[in-house]
Amino acid sequence: MTRTPRLPGPAATVAALASCALLGVALLGPPAAAAPGPDTRPTAVVALGDSVASGEGAGDYEEGTRGEGGNWCHRSPHAYVHRTGLADRSVNLACSGADSADVAFGAGTDNAEGSQAQRLVAVATEYRVTTVLVQLGSNDDAALVDTAIACIRAFLDVTTPPCRETIGPLLDERMAATAAKVEHAVGDVRRAMDRAGYRRDAYDLVLASYASASTEHMVGVPALIGCPYSRADAGWGRTTLFPRLSATLAGVAERTGARFLDMARATEGFEACSRVDPAQEWQRRITVDAHAFAYGGLDAAAYHVAAESFHPSAAGHAAFAGCVGEFVRSALPAAGCVPVDGRLQVQRTVQTPAA
């Protein structure tokens, strides 16, 4: 007797279909993930570092950085980071008086703002950061402010040896200590961008050095025109001190994979007291009484006015911005900013200032 075959029930049918579907997935693989959309965040260029990057000396300091709550960062809207044209936005995290510990991760000693690297993480999350500018080292062992004070004291007191003789022998030790601290801070800037999810080829990291504030080619009597130091010490600063610091920072840039912009000659011919009209200079002259600046006696308000001494003016920052922008847009790993016909230009081969 022939038996009539039974047809599968609904449950068996569903199971069979599911098996076929799983087999199809196994053969074809999982569905492709959707491609990420374009990054629509505004682009940004960010500055970190000390007084030169913050805009000390350029004036019109931003609210909140003029002593409020002890914050004397003196960030200026005229600072070069705001004038490069490199991105949709410009963000200035630099602070007058900052040293490498203030830029690196950690507590630091800054004006109650905390680590600049930590703040960079937040900025790089909110914006698509394309360029990070770092100008750092002057307040570490290089001690440019203390060196300036030593030069002024030597000028005011004939019994005090020239600063080129007292500070000069210390340069090797000071620059080595500065290099180690700046290198650690630049490494933390890299790590900040890593934490924000950036590949290292997704942005430019530029380490810049400093422009000489003084020159032996002063146009009048130093004590009367706002540059209270000898021509010999001023010449030593221009041709030895600032180039040595630049060479130190160039080494840091090479070891950390940053691009390097040498600013040692950036104000050549436009230093403080180099012109009859101070408005034509790119560095400010001393802004308080020289004796009080060198030996103390300034009250709190005058102390922060004194901080503007021998810092780039708004005109200086405008000149810097053009060269910084030109350098970032170039493919050069390192270059210098040198005045040519009254404006700064990028120079591929950096030359030691002429004696």
C-alpha positions, 0 to 999 in steps of 0.5 A, a space after each residue: 500500500 502506497 503511503 501519501 507523503 505528508 507536507 511540512 507544517 508552517 514551523 518546518 517551512 519557517 525553519 527551512 527559510 531561515 536556514 537558507 537565509 543564514 546560508 546566504 549570509 555565510 556565502 555573501 558576507 555581512 552587509 557593507 557598513 555605510 561609508 562615513 559622511 564628510 566631516 562638516 565641523 568648521 576647520 580650526 587653527 590652534 595656538 599653544 604656548 607662551 606670551 608671544 603666541 598669546 599676543 602679549 604686547 599687541 594690546 586689546 586683551 580679551 575679557 577674562 585674560 586681563 587679571 580676572 580671577 588671577 588670569 593674566 594670559 593677555 590674549 590679544 585678538 591681534 595675535 598672529 594665530 587669528 590672522 593667518 587665514 588658515 582655517 574657518 576658526 582660530 583658537 588661542 590657548 597660549 598664555 603669557 608666562 606659560 612654560 612647558 609644564 603649562 602646555 603638557 598634561 598635568 597640573 602645571 602652574 598656569 593662570 588657573 586655566 590648567 593644561 593647554 594640551 588637555 584643552 586642545 582635546 576639547 577644541 579638536 573634538 569640537 572643530 576639525 583642527 588642521 594646524 597646531 602652532 606651538 611657540 614654547 621654551 622662553 620661560 623654561 631654562 632659556 629664561 629670556 625674561 631673566 636674561 633681559 633683566 640681567 642685561 638691563 642691570 649690567 647697563 644700569 650698574 657699571 660694576 655689574 659684568 655684561 650679561 653676555 659674559 654672565 649668561 653666555 657660559 650658561 647657554 649649553 646647560 640652559 638650552 639642553 634643559 629647555 629642549 627636554 622640557 619642550 620635547 615632553 610638552 610637544 609630545 603631549 600636544 601630539 597625544 592630545 590630538 591622538 586622544 581626539 581621534 586624529 591621525 598624525 597625517 591629518 593635521 600640521 604641527 608647527 613648532 616656532 622659535 622667537 624673534 630677537 627683540 633687540 639690536 645693537 643698531 639702535 637709533 639713539 641713546 639707549 637709556 633715553 629711547 626705551 632700550 636700556 642695555 648696551 649695544 654689545 649685549 644687544 648684539 649678543 642677544 641678536 646674533 647668539 642667544 636667539 639663534 641658539 634657542 632656535 637651534 635648540 627648538 629645531 632639534 625638538 621639532 626634528 625629534 617629535 616629527 613637527 615642522 619647524 619655523 625659525 623666527 630668530 630673524 623675523 624682526 630684523 631691522 624692525 626690533 625695538 629702538 631700531 627706528 626713529 618712529 616706534 610705530 614702525 617697529 615690530 617689537 615694543 620698547 620697555 613699557 615701565 621704568 627701567 630701574 623698577 623693571 630690573 630691581 623690583 618695586 613695581 606694583 601689581 598693575 605695573 608688573 603686568 604692564 611691564 610684561 608687554 616690554 620687548 614683545 611683538 606689537 600688533 604690527 609685528 603679529 600682522 607680519 608674523 601671520 603672513 609668514 606663518 600662513 605661507 609656511 604652513 601652506 608650503 610643503 617645507 619641513 623647516 624654514 625661516 621668516 626673514 624681512 624682505 622689502 618690509 614684509 616677512 617671507 619664507 626662506 628655505 635656508 635659515 641663515 645666522 644673523 650677521 654680526 
